[in-house]
Every structure is written in structure tokens, then in C-alpha cells.
């Protein structure tokens, strides 16, 4: 439990740092930081699941990295909030494109991670 909590803390700090770094470089009114975090997290989770399925990754390590680090690194709540915020700031079309595009791209990123490890 302690390792999952520590990994979760590292995941949350990593997400925050990456989102801030991207926001500092891109002044657009678009949640690029959240998109990058969620796509890289989806890909990493695909890799993790693939390593567990195809290569017998240690179950303890899988729990620490999956629900621990990646669970805190990725952020569905921020994605949902920013999708709704885009309705007011950029319009429904941009918000829908972001919401659906994120879902599709995240699924493809996870599938790519699975395929890369031979777990699929």
C-alpha cells in the first residue's frame, strides 16, 4: 500500500509538472497538456498490461505502476472538466472534437502499447 501511495504521489507530481511545462510553451486556449498526459499515460498502461500479459511482469510491480503511478498520472476528471470548459470558450464543435478525439487517440495509444509488447 505504501508503494502504491508513493507511486501515486510521483504520478500526480509528474502530471502537474508536464501539464505546466506544456502550458508555459503553448499559450493556446486548448488543453494540450492534459491531452499529452492522457495519451502518454494510455500508451504506458498499454505497455504495462502487455508486459504483464505476454511477459509475466511481477504482479506487485504492476499494481504499483498501474493503479499507483499511472492512475494518478492520467486524469479523467480534468479531461471531463476541460471538455466542458471548451464548450464555453471555443464552442461545441471544438469541445466535441477534443472529447471524442481524446477518447479515440487514448484507446489507440493503449492498443499500440499492447501491440508493441506482444500482449495483444
C-alpha positions in Angstrom: 0.0 0.0 0.0 2.8 2.4 0.9 4.5 1.8 -2.5 1.2 2.4 -4.4 0.7 5.6 -2.5 4.3 6.8 -3.1 3.9 5.9 -6.8 0.6 7.8 -6.9 2.3 10.9 -5.4 5.0 10.7 -8.1 2.4 10.2 -10.8 0.4 13.3 -9.7 3.6 15.4 -9.4 4.7 14.2 -12.9 1.3 15.1 -14.4 1.3 18.5 -12.8 4.9 19.3 -14.0 4.3 18.1 -17.5 1.0 20.0 -17.9 2.6 23.2 -16.6 5.6 22.8 -18.9 3.4 22.4 -21.9 1.1 25.3 -20.8 4.1 27.5 -20.5 5.2 26.8 -24.0 1.8 26.8 -25.7 -0.4 29.8 -24.8 -3.4 28.4 -26.8 -6.8 28.1 -25.2 -6.7 24.4 -25.7 -5.9 21.7 -23.1 -2.8 20.3 -24.8 -1.1 19.4 -21.5 -4.0 17.2 -20.4 -4.2 15.6 -23.9 -0.4 14.8 -23.8 -0.6 13.4 -20.3 -3.6 11.2 -21.0 -2.2 9.9 -24.3 1.2 9.1 -22.8 -0.5 7.5 -19.8 -2.7 5.4 -22.0 0.3 4.2 -24.0 2.2 3.4 -20.9 -0.7 1.5 -19.4 -0.9 -0.5 -22.7 2.8 -1.3 -22.3 2.3 -2.3 -18.7 -0.7 -4.6 -19.4 1.1 -6.1 -22.4 4.2 -6.8 -20.3 2.0 -8.4 -17.7 0.1 -10.5 -20.2 2.9 -11.5 -22.5 6.0 -11.5 -20.3 4.8 -12.2 -16.8 5.5 -8.8 -15.2 5.6 -9.1 -11.5 2.1 -8.5 -10.1 3.4 -6.2 -7.3 5.2 -4.0 -9.8 2.1 -4.0 -12.0 0.0 -2.7 -9.1 2.5 0.0 -8.1 2.9 1.2 -11.6 -0.7 0.8 -12.8 -3.1 2.0 -10.2 -0.3 3.8 -8.3 1.7 5.9 -10.8 -0.4 5.8 -13.9 -3.7 6.1 -12.0 -2.5 9.4 -10.6 -0.6 10.5 -13.7 -3.6 10.3 -16.0 -6.6 12.4 -15.3 -10.2 11.7 -16.4 -11.7 14.4 -14.2 -9.5 17.2 -15.7 -10.3 15.9 -19.2 -14.0 16.0 -18.5 -13.8 19.5 -16.9 -11.7 20.9 -19.8 -14.1 19.3 -22.3 -17.0 21.2 -20.7 -14.9 24.4 -20.4 -14.2 24.3 -24.1 -17.9 24.5 -24.9 -17.9 28.0 -23.4 -14.5 29.2 -24.6 -14.1 27.5 -28.0 -17.6 26.2 -28.9 -19.3 22.9 -29.0 -17.6 21.6 -32.1 -14.1 22.1 -30.7 -15.2 20.6 -27.4 -16.7 17.6 -29.0 -13.7 17.1 -31.2 -11.4 17.3 -28.2 -13.6 14.9 -26.1 -14.1 12.3 -28.8 -10.6 12.7 -30.3 -9.0 12.2 -26.8 -11.1 9.0 -26.3 -10.2 7.6 -29.7 -6.5 8.6 -29.5 -6.2 7.2 -25.9 -7.7 3.9 -27.0 -5.3 3.7 -30.0 -2.3 4.7 -27.7 -3.2 1.8 -25.3 -3.6 -0.6 -28.2 -0.2 0.5 -29.6 1.4 -0.2 -26.2 -0.3 -3.7 -26.1 0.8 -4.5 -29.6 4.4 -3.3 -29.0 4.8 -5.7 -26.1 3.1 -8.6 -27.9 0.4 -8.6 -25.2 -2.4 -8.3 -27.7 
